[in-house]
Amino acid sequence: MAIDNAKIFDTLERKIEKLLGRLQTLTSDNEKLKTDLAAARRAEKDAGDARASVERHEKDQQAVRDRLERLIQSLEAADEK
């Protein structure tokens, strides 16, 4: 009976060690995924900020174009007189 109990406990210990190893692996994977997710969120925010900046610059550029067109038209009108 003692041999059977020893085998049972050895088997249980091996299974527990295997499960603990798997738990450590999953914990490590989880931390890596958390880091990756945080990086992805930062990248998404940076992309959004960059998009907003590009839109602002495009709007400013269009305003400059409009002013230049009006100025050119004014100069052309002055030349015609």
Phi, psi and omega in degrees: 000324180294325179293319179297317179296319180297317179296318180298314180293322177298316179297316179296318179297318178297317180295319179295317178298319178296316179295321178294321176298317179295321178298317179297318178298314180295323178295317178297315178300319181297317179296319178297317179295323177297318179296316179298319180296317179298318179296319179295320179294319177297318180297320179296317178296316179299320178296319178296319178296318180295319178299316180296321179295316178298317179298320178297315180295320178296319179295316178297318180297319178295321178297320178295317178302313180301316180295319179296319178299317179295320179295316178299317179298320178296319179293319179295320179295322180292325179292329183286341184278000000 
